[in-house]
């Protein structure tokens, strides 16, 4: 402990010799006494609390234990800062005031900054109350005003100040729309008690509050979208149950979200069909990793020893996820499905993992384009008139071996590097070769299934105990071709697919369902 005696001895006469005392020297001695008393208290680790109005002279002063001391509202705010903070608190409800003051450490930096007061000047009392509830809800996970997006996409956190800036930049009508929607989600947040014991684990990784999910999704959407007015208008025009799924698409890609909204508003599907479709699109968006924007699998080396690509390595890449959603929306624009057809398709998709979903969509898109042509300047093809053609496509995309072959076709040879674990790696093709081989494999399988269906008829679907939809069975000839292709090396498989695809291209007139089905009807 520091010895402070020499500081006081320079200014204070500590001699005890008797000398005449004048009134002036009496005052001087009183000051000396007080300073010495303060120094003694400091050396003992005790600091008397300053006298406050309402405390009687002679009341016992309690020493402050600085190891547990937490400054309160009146300790942190003084002068002009306190005047401003008091004025803002007076516009809040008593419950909000109590919460803010009781947890002032979480809000001190905000209330000492002019931004919140400038924003409050432009808000009505009701809007101030809404914003306060949102601010309190954002603190519920204990990240000092930050919230972290629900998806593990390495996005940066969103701070209360980001929300304040969005509100400050918005026109009054838009600001009210944002506050109304955010407040609905803030009211869903269940505030958790702060722990009263130290936990390093919880300090570094505070427990998640799942009741915040909707608020996080909304604020994350605001943070990622440029046109806030269009966003709010679109959200206000859909059902409450459709808002969060639509926002998940907005977070991934604003243009695709606008197209998804147009689908919900303009397509004449049943509510059940729209729900299944939006569920697939939203889950695809949510599982797509935003930080992989621009990433692609590339052939960096022709040496197999230097490649280590898994079959599903790029499943959640940004380009793959956005491509799946775009292909799905293109299908809805180019073909007019019945409710049952759409429900069957989305029902199957929602039960599959990501790799199988990719192959399923690839088979559907390439197969329908191969049968009906890829020039879609005309009216959408009415699939109610082409159930047989859709049945052939469904038999291929509903077959797990066919989906697996389509996924394998985008990669080269397989080399096993751990015989015990049966683990291996694939050679990466050039991007253009990968896309071409994948689409040609899908087209070749659909062409074969369609031509064989003309010869043998449509195979009945497998009956299920719960009467749920099952895709038609693939005909035997196509199953036989599929098995043979699986037994070939990647190089032999690609050559065989090329020959099958060439044959199907030469048989284009035989493939077009609009021609073949019309001829059959005339007979």
C-alpha positions as CSV (number, residue, x, y, z in Angstrom):
1,X,0.0,0.0,0.0
2,X,1.3,3.5,-0.9
3,X,2.6,5.6,2.0
4,X,1.1,9.1,1.5
5,X,2.5,10.7,4.6
6,X,5.3,12.6,2.8
7,X,2.7,14.3,0.6
8,X,0.9,15.7,3.6
9,X,4.0,16.6,5.5
10,X,5.0,19.0,2.7
11,X,1.9,21.1,3.4
12,X,0.8,20.4,6.9
13,X,2.6,21.1,10.2
14,X,2.2,18.0,12.3
15,X,4.1,19.5,15.3
16,X,2.4,19.1,18.7
17,X,4.1,22.1,20.4
18,X,1.7,24.6,22.0
19,X,1.3,27.8,20.1
20,X,-1.3,30.6,20.2
21,X,-4.3,29.8,18.1
22,X,-5.9,32.4,15.9
23,X,-9.3,32.1,14.2
24,X,-7.4,31.8,10.9
25,X,-5.1,29.1,12.1
26,X,-8.2,27.2,13.6
27,X,-9.7,27.0,10.1
28,X,-6.4,25.8,8.8
29,X,-6.1,23.1,11.4
30,X,-9.7,21.9,10.6
31,X,-8.7,21.5,7.0
32,X,-5.5,19.6,8.1
33,X,-7.6,17.3,10.3
34,X,-10.0,16.5,7.4
35,X,-7.3,15.8,5.0
36,X,-5.5,13.5,7.5
37,X,-8.8,11.7,8.2
38,X,-9.3,11.2,4.4
39,X,-5.8,9.9,4.0
40,X,-6.3,7.4,6.9
41,X,-9.6,6.2,5.4
42,X,-7.9,5.7,2.0
43,X,-5.1,3.7,3.6
44,X,-7.7,1.4,5.2
45,X,-9.6,0.9,1.9
46,X,-12.6,2.8,3.1
47,X,-14.1,5.8,1.4
48,X,-17.0,7.5,3.0
49,X,-20.1,8.1,0.7
50,X,-20.8,11.8,0.0
51,X,-23.6,13.3,2.0
52,X,-26.8,13.2,0.1
53,X,-30.0,15.3,0.6
54,X,-32.3,13.6,3.2
55,X,-29.4,12.0,5.2
56,X,-29.2,13.4,8.7
57,X,-26.0,14.6,10.2
58,X,-24.5,11.9,12.4
59,X,-25.9,9.0,10.4
60,X,-23.5,6.1,10.1
61,X,-21.7,6.0,6.7
62,X,-21.2,2.5,5.2
63,X,-17.9,1.8,3.5
64,X,-18.3,0.8,-0.2
65,X,-17.0,-2.6,-1.3
66,X,-15.5,-1.7,-4.7
67,X,-15.2,-5.4,-5.7
68,X,-19.0,-5.7,-5.9
69,X,-20.0,-2.1,-6.4
70,X,-22.1,-1.3,-9.5
71,X,-22.7,2.4,-10.2
72,X,-26.4,3.3,-10.6
73,X,-28.2,5.7,-12.8
74,X,-27.5,8.7,-10.6
75,X,-23.8,7.9,-10.5
76,X,-23.5,7.6,-14.3
77,X,-25.5,10.5,-15.5
78,X,-25.0,14.1,-14.3
79,X,-25.5,17.6,-15.6
80,X,-26.8,18.0,-19.2
81,X,-26.6,14.2,-19.9
82,X,-28.9,13.5,-17.0
83,X,-31.4,16.1,-18.1
84,X,-31.6,14.5,-21.6
85,X,-31.8,11.0,-20.2
86,X,-34.5,12.0,-17.7
87,X,-36.5,13.6,-20.4
88,X,-36.3,10.4,-22.5
89,X,-37.2,8.1,-19.6
90,X,-40.2,10.2,-18.8
91,X,-41.7,9.3,-22.2
92,X,-41.5,5.6,-21.4
93,X,-43.9,3.6,-19.3
94,X,-43.1,3.0,-15.7
95,X,-42.2,-0.6,-16.4
96,X,-39.8,0.4,-19.1
97,X,-38.2,3.0,-16.9
98,X,-37.7,0.5,-14.1
99,X,-36.2,-2.0,-16.5
100,X,-33.8,0.5,-18.1
101,X,-32.7,1.9,-14.7
102,X,-32.3,-1.5,-13.1
103,X,-30.1,-2.6,-16.1
104,X,-28.5,0.7,-16.8
105,X,-25.1,-0.8,-17.5
106,X,-26.6,-2.3,-20.7
107,X,-27.9,1.1,-21.9
108,X,-25.4,3.6,-20.6
109,X,-23.4,4.0,-23.9
110,X,-26.7,4.5,-25.8
111,X,-28.1,7.1,-23.4
112,X,-24.8,9.0,-23.4
113,X,-24.9,9.3,-27.2
114,X,-26.8,12.1,-29.0
115,X,-28.2,9.7,-31.7
116,X,-30.9,8.2,-29.6
117,X,-32.1,11.7,-28.5
118,X,-32.1,12.9,-32.1
119,X,-34.2,9.9,-33.1
120,X,-36.6,10.3,-30.2
121,X,-37.3,13.9,-31.3
122,X,-38.9,12.5,-34.5
123,X,-40.9,9.8,-32.7
124,X,-44.3,10.0,-31.0
125,X,-44.6,8.8,-27.5
126,X,-46.1,5.6,-28.8
127,X,-43.2,5.1,-31.2
128,X,-40.7,5.7,-28.4
129,X,-42.5,3.0,-26.4
130,X,-42.3,0.6,-29.3
131,X,-38.6,1.3,-29.9
132,X,-37.9,0.8,-26.2
133,X,-39.5,-2.6,-26.2
134,X,-37.4,-3.5,-29.3
135,X,-34.3,-2.2,-27.6
136,X,-34.9,-4.2,-24.4
137,X,-35.7,-7.4,-26.5
138,X,-32.4,-7.0,-28.4
139,X,-30.5,-7.1,-25.1
140,X,-32.0,-10.3,-23.9
141,X,-29.1,-12.5,-25.0
142,X,-26.6,-10.3,-23.3
143,X,-24.4,-9.3,-26.3
144,X,-24.2,-5.6,-25.3
145,X,-26.8,-4.5,-27.8
146,X,-25.8,-6.8,-30.6
147,X,-27.8,-9.7,-32.0
148,X,-26.3,-12.4,-34.1
149,X,-28.3,-13.8,-37.1
150,X,-29.9,-17.1,-36.5
151,X,-28.2,-18.8,-39.5
152,X,-24.6,-19.8,-39.2
153,X,-23.5,-17.8,-42.2
154,X,-20.7,-15.7,-40.7
155,X,-22.7,-12.5,-41.1
156,X,-21.7,-9.7,-38.8
157,X,-23.9,-8.9,-35.8
158,X,-26.6,-6.3,-35.9
159,X,-26.5,-3.5,-33.2
160,X,-29.3,-1.4,-31.8
161,X,-27.5,1.6,-33.5
162,X,-28.1,-0.1,-36.9
163,X,-31.8,-0.2,-36.2
164,X,-31.7,3.4,-35.1
165,X,-30.0,4.4,-38.3
166,X,-32.6,2.6,-40.4
167,X,-35.4,4.3,-38.6
168,X,-33.7,7.7,-38.9
169,X,-33.3,7.3,-42.6
170,X,-36.9,6.3,-43.2
171,X,-39.9,8.5,-43.9
172,X,-42.5,8.7,-41.1
173,X,-44.9,6.2,-42.8
174,X,-42.2,3.7,-43.5
175,X,-40.7,4.1,-40.0
176,X,-44.1,3.3,-38.5
177,X,-44.4,0.2,-40.6
178,X,-41.0,-1.0,-39.4
179,X,-41.7,-0.2,-35.8
180,X,-45.1,-2.0,-35.9
181,X,-43.6,-5.2,-37.4
182,X,-40.6,-5.2,-35.1
183,X,-42.7,-4.5,-32.1
184,X,-44.9,-7.6,-32.8
185,X,-41.8,-9.8,-32.7
186,X,-40.3,-7.9,-29.7
187,X,-43.4,-8.8,-27.7
188,X,-42.7,-12.5,-28.4
189,X,-39.3,-12.3,-26.7
190,X,-39.2,-13.9,-23.3
191,X,-36.6,-12.0,-21.2
192,X,-34.3,-14.3,-19.3
193,X,-32.8,-13.6,-15.8
194,X,-29.2,-12.6,-15.8
195,X,-27.0,-15.2,-14.0
196,X,-25.8,-14.2,-10.5
197,X,-22.7,-16.4,-10.7
198,X,-19.7,-16.2,-12.9
199,X,-19.5,-18.7,-15.8
200,X,-16.7,-18.4,-18.3
201,X,-18.6,-20.6,-20.8
202,X,-21.8,-18.4,-20.6
203,X,-19.7,-15.3,-20.8
204,X,-18.1,-16.4,-24.0
205,X,-21.1,-18.1,-25.4
206,X,-24.3,-16.8,-23.9
207,X,-27.2,-19.2,-24.1
208,X,-29.5,-18.7,-27.1
209,X,-33.0,-17.3,-26.6
210,X,-35.2,-19.0,-29.2
211,X,-38.0,-16.6,-28.6
212,X,-35.9,-14.0,-30.4
213,X,-35.8,-15.9,-33.7
214,X,-38.5,-13.9,-35.4
215,X,-37.1,-10.6,-34.3
216,X,-33.7,-11.6,-35.4
217,X,-35.0,-12.7,-38.8
218,X,-36.8,-9.4,-39.3
219,X,-33.9,-7.2,-38.2
220,X,-31.5,-9.3,-40.3
221,X,-33.8,-8.8,-43.3
222,X,-33.8,-5.0,-42.8
223,X,-30.0,-5.1,-42.5
224,X,-29.6,-7.0,-45.9
225,X,-32.3,-5.3,-48.0
226,X,-31.8,-2.1,-49.9
227,X,-35.4,-1.2,-50.7
228,X,-37.1,-1.1,-47.3
229,X,-40.3,0.4,-48.6
230,X,-40.8,-2.5,-51.1
231,X,-39.9,-5.0,-48.4
232,X,-42.5,-3.6,-45.9
233,X,-45.2,-3.3,-48.6
234,X,-44.7,-6.9,-49.6
235,X,-44.7,-8.2,-46.0
236,X,-47.9,-6.3,-45.3
237,X,-49.6,-7.9,-48.3
238,X,-49.1,-11.6,-47.3
239,X,-50.4,-13.7,-44.5
240,X,-48.7,-13.6,-41.1
241,X,-47.6,-17.2,-41.5
242,X,-45.9,-16.3,-44.8
243,X,-43.8,-13.4,-43.5
244,X,-40.9,-15.2,-41.8
245,X,-40.4,-17.7,-44.7
246,X,-40.5,-14.8,-47.2
247,X,-37.9,-12.8,-45.1
248,X,-35.6,-15.8,-45.1
249,X,-35.5,-15.5,-48.9
250,X,-35.0,-11.8,-48.7
251,X,-31.9,-12.3,-46.5
252,X,-30.4,-14.6,-49.2
253,X,-31.3,-12.6,-52.3
254,X,-33.7,-9.6,-52.7
255,X,-34.6,-10.3,-56.3
256,X,-35.5,-13.9,-55.6
257,X,-37.6,-12.8,-52.7
258,X,-39.5,-10.3,-54.9
259,X,-40.2,-13.2,-57.4
260,X,-41.3,-15.4,-54.5
261,X,-43.7,-12.7,-53.3
262,X,-45.1,-12.4,-56.9
263,X,-45.7,-16.1,-56.9
264,X,-47.7,-15.9,-53.7
265,X,-49.8,-13.1,-54.9
266,X,-50.3,-14.0,-58.6
267,X,-50.3,-17.8,-59.0
268,X,-53.7,-19.4,-58.6
269,X,-52.6,-22.2,-56.3
270,X,-54.4,-23.4,-53.2
271,X,-53.1,-22.1,-49.9
272,X,-51.8,-25.6,-49.2
273,X,-49.8,-25.7,-52.4
274,X,-48.4,-22.2,-51.8
275,X,-47.4,-23.2,-48.2
276,X,-45.5,-26.3,-49.4
277,X,-43.7,-24.3,-52.1
278,X,-42.8,-21.4,-49.8
279,X,-41.5,-23.9,-47.2
280,X,-39.1,-25.4,-49.7
281,X,-37.9,-22.1,-51.0
282,X,-37.5,-20.6,-47.5
283,X,-35.6,-23.7,-46.1
284,X,-33.4,-23.7,-49.2
285,X,-32.6,-20.0,-48.6
286,X,-32.0,-20.5,-44.8
287,X,-29.6,-23.4,-45.3
288,X,-27.5,-21.6,-48.0
289,X,-24.3,-20.1,-46.7
290,X,-24.1,-16.4,-47.6
291,X,-20.3,-16.3,-47.1
292,X,-19.8,-18.6,-50.1
293,X,-21.0,-16.0,-52.5
294,X,-18.9,-16.4,-55.6
295,X,-17.4,-19.8,-54.5
296,X,-17.4,-22.7,-57.0
297,X,-15.8,-26.1,-57.1
298,X,-12.8,-25.7,-59.5
299,X,-10.4,-28.1,-61.0
300,X,-7.2,-26.7,-59.5
301,X,-5.1,-29.8,-60.3
302,X,-5.2,-32.8,-62.5
303,X,-3.4,-34.9,-60.0
304,X,-5.9,-37.0,-58.1
305,X,-3.6,-36.9,-55.0
306,X,-4.3,-33.2,-54.7
307,X,-8.1,-33.3,-55.0
308,X,-10.4,-33.9,-52.1
309,X,-13.9,-33.2,-53.3
310,X,-16.9,-34.8,-51.6
311,X,-20.1,-35.5,-53.5
312,X,-22.0,-32.9,-51.4
313,X,-19.1,-30.5,-50.9
314,X,-20.8,-27.5,-52.6
315,X,-24.4,-28.3,-51.6
316,X,-24.8,-25.2,-49.5
317,X,-22.8,-22.8,-51.6
318,X,-24.5,-19.5,-52.4
319,X,-24.6,-20.1,-56.1
320,X,-26.2,-23.6,-55.6
321,X,-28.9,-22.4,-53.3
322,X,-29.9,-19.4,-55.4
323,X,-29.8,-21.6,-58.5
324,X,-32.2,-24.1,-56.9
325,X,-34.7,-21.3,-56.0
326,X,-34.4,-19.7,-59.4
327,X,-35.0,-23.0,-61.2
328,X,-38.1,-23.6,-59.1
329,X,-39.5,-20.2,-59.8
330,X,-38.7,-20.6,-63.5
331,X,-40.7,-23.9,-63.5
332,X,-43.7,-22.0,-62.2
333,X,-43.4,-19.4,-64.8
334,X,-42.9,-21.8,-67.8
335,X,-45.4,-24.5,-66.8
336,X,-48.9,-24.4,-65.3
337,X,-49.1,-27.1,-62.7
338,X,-52.3,-28.3,-61.0
339,X,-52.5,-28.1,-57.2
340,X,-52.0,-31.9,-56.9
341,X,-48.9,-31.8,-59.2
342,X,-47.3,-29.0,-57.2
343,X,-48.2,-30.6,-53.8
344,X,-46.6,-33.9,-55.0
345,X,-43.5,-32.2,-56.1
346,X,-42.9,-30.0,-53.0
347,X,-43.9,-32.8,-50.7
348,X,-41.1,-35.0,-52.2
349,X,-38.6,-32.1,-52.2
350,X,-39.3,-31.3,-48.5
351,X,-38.5,-34.9,-47.5
352,X,-35.1,-35.0,-49.3
353,X,-31.7,-33.9,-48.2
354,X,-29.9,-31.1,-50.1
355,X,-28.0,-33.4,-52.6
356,X,-31.2,-35.2,-53.6
357,X,-33.1,-31.9,-53.9
358,X,-30.5,-30.6,-56.3
359,X,-30.7,-33.7,-58.5
360,X,-34.5,-33.7,-58.3
361,X,-34.7,-30.1,-59.5
362,X,-32.1,-30.8,-62.2
363,X,-34.1,-33.8,-63.5
364,X,-37.3,-31.8,-63.5
365,X,-35.9,-28.7,-65.2
366,X,-33.8,-30.4,-67.8
367,X,-36.3,-33.2,-68.4
368,X,-39.2,-30.8,-69.1
369,X,-37.0,-28.5,-71.2
370,X,-35.9,-31.5,-73.2
371,X,-39.5,-32.8,-73.8
372,X,-41.3,-29.5,-74.3
373,X,-38.4,-27.3,-75.7
374,X,-36.6,-24.5,-73.9
375,X,-38.1,-21.6,-75.8
376,X,-40.6,-20.2,-73.3
377,X,-41.8,-17.1,-75.1
378,X,-45.2,-18.6,-75.5
379,X,-47.9,-19.2,-72.9
380,X,-47.0,-21.6,-70.1
381,X,-47.4,-25.2,-70.9
382,X,-50.5,-26.5,-69.2
383,X,-49.4,-29.7,-67.4
384,X,-53.0,-30.8,-66.8
385,X,-52.9,-31.8,-70.5
386,X,-49.6,-33.7,-70.2
387,X,-49.9,-36.0,-67.2
388,X,-48.2,-38.9,-69.0
389,X,-45.1,-36.8,-69.8
390,X,-44.9,-35.6,-66.2
391,X,-45.3,-39.2,-65.0
392,X,-42.2,-40.2,-67.0
393,X,-40.2,-37.3,-65.4
394,X,-41.6,-38.2,-62.0
395,X,-40.4,-41.8,-62.3
396,X,-36.9,-40.6,-62.9
397,X,-36.7,-37.9,-60.2
398,X,-38.4,-40.2,-57.7
399,X,-35.7,-42.8,-58.1
400,X,-32.8,-42.5,-55.7
401,X,-30.3,-44.3,-58.0
402,X,-31.2,-41.9,-60.8
403,X,-30.7,-38.8,-58.6
404,X,-27.4,-40.2,-57.4
405,X,-26.2,-40.7,-61.0
406,X,-27.1,-37.1,-61.9
407,X,-25.1,-35.9,-58.9
408,X,-22.1,-38.2,-59.7
409,X,-22.1,-37.0,-63.4
410,X,-20.8,-33.5,-62.3
411,X,-17.6,-35.1,-60.9
412,X,-14.8,-37.2,-62.3
413,X,-13.2,-40.5,-61.1
414,X,-13.5,-41.7,-57.6
415,X,-10.4,-42.7,-55.6
416,X,-10.6,-44.4,-52.3
417,X,-8.0,-43.3,-49.9
418,X,-9.1,-45.1,-46.7
419,X,-10.2,-48.7,-47.4
420,X,-11.3,-49.3,-43.9
421,X,-13.5,-46.3,-43.6
422,X,-14.6,-46.6,-47.3
423,X,-13.7,-42.9,-47.7
424,X,-12.6,-41.4,-50.9
425,X,-12.5,-38.3,-53.1
426,X,-13.6,-37.2,-56.6
427,X,-11.7,-35.5,-59.3
428,X,-13.2,-32.1,-60.1
429,X,-14.3,-31.4,-63.7
430,X,-14.1,-28.0,-65.3
431,X,-17.2,-26.0,-64.4
432,X,-18.6,-26.0,-67.9
433,X,-18.1,-29.8,-68.3
434,X,-19.7,-30.4,-64.9
435,X,-22.8,-28.4,-65.7
436,X,-23.1,-30.0,-69.2
437,X,-22.7,-33.6,-68.0
438,X,-25.2,-33.1,-65.2
439,X,-27.9,-31.7,-67.6
440,X,-27.2,-34.3,-70.3
441,X,-27.5,-37.2,-67.8
442,X,-30.9,-35.8,-66.6
443,X,-32.1,-35.4,-70.2
444,X,-30.9,-38.8,-71.3
445,X,-32.7,-40.6,-68.4
446,X,-35.9,-38.7,-68.9
447,X,-35.8,-39.3,-72.7
448,X,-35.3,-43.0,-72.2
449,X,-38.1,-43.2,-69.6
450,X,-40.5,-41.3,-71.8
451,X,-39.8,-43.5,-74.9
452,X,-40.0,-46.7,-72.9
453,X,-43.3,-45.5,-71.4
454,X,-44.7,-45.3,-74.9
455,X,-43.7,-48.9,-75.4
456,X,-44.6,-50.4,-72.1
457,X,-47.1,-48.0,-70.6
458,X,-46.9,-46.2,-67.2
459,X,-45.8,-48.3,-64.2
460,X,-48.2,-48.0,-61.3
461,X,-46.8,-46.3,-58.1
462,X,-46.1,-48.3,-55.0
463,X,-49.0,-48.3,-52.6
464,X,-48.4,-47.0,-49.2
465,X,-50.1,-47.6,-45.9
466,X,-50.9,-43.9,-45.3
467,X,-52.0,-43.2,-49.0
468,X,-49.3,-40.6,-49.3
469,X,-48.1,-39.8,-52.8
470,X,-45.4,-42.0,-54.3
471,X,-43.8,-41.3,-57.7
472,X,-44.5,-43.8,-60.5
473,X,-42.0,-46.7,-60.8
474,X,-39.4,-46.4,-63.4
475,X,-39.9,-48.9,-66.2
476,X,-37.6,-51.9,-66.4
477,X,-35.6,-50.9,-69.5
478,X,-34.6,-47.5,-67.9
479,X,-33.7,-49.3,-64.6
480,X,-31.5,-51.6,-66.6
481,X,-29.7,-48.7,-68.3
482,X,-29.3,-46.9,-65.0
483,X,-27.6,-49.9,-63.3
484,X,-25.2,-50.3,-66.2
485,X,-24.2,-46.7,-66.0
486,X,-23.5,-47.0,-62.3
487,X,-21.1,-49.8,-62.9
488,X,-18.9,-47.8,-65.4
489,X,-16.0,-45.6,-64.6
490,X,-16.5,-41.9,-64.8
491,X,-14.9,-41.7,-68.2
492,X,-16.9,-44.6,-69.6
493,X,-20.1,-43.3,-68.0
494,X,-19.7,-39.8,-69.6
495,X,-19.1,-41.4,-73.1
496,X,-22.2,-43.6,-72.7
497,X,-24.3,-40.6,-71.6
498,X,-23.0,-38.6,-74.7
499,X,-24.3,-41.4,-77.0
500,X,-27.7,-41.7,-75.2
501,X,-28.1,-37.9,-75.3
502,X,-27.2,-37.8,-79.0
503,X,-29.8,-40.5,-79.7
504,X,-32.5,-38.6,-77.8
505,X,-31.7,-35.4,-79.7
506,X,-32.2,-37.2,-83.0
507,X,-35.5,-38.4,-81.7
508,X,-36.7,-35.0,-80.7
509,X,-40.0,-35.2,-82.7
510,X,-40.8,-38.5,-81.0
511,X,-40.1,-36.9,-77.6
512,X,-42.4,-33.8,-77.8
513,X,-45.5,-34.8,-75.8
514,X,-47.5,-32.1,-77.5
515,X,-47.0,-34.0,-80.8
516,X,-47.1,-37.6,-79.6
517,X,-50.1,-37.2,-77.4
518,X,-52.0,-35.3,-80.1
519,X,-51.2,-38.1,-82.6
520,X,-52.4,-40.7,-80.1
521,X,-55.7,-38.8,-79.6
522,X,-56.3,-38.6,-83.3
523,X,-55.9,-42.4,-83.5
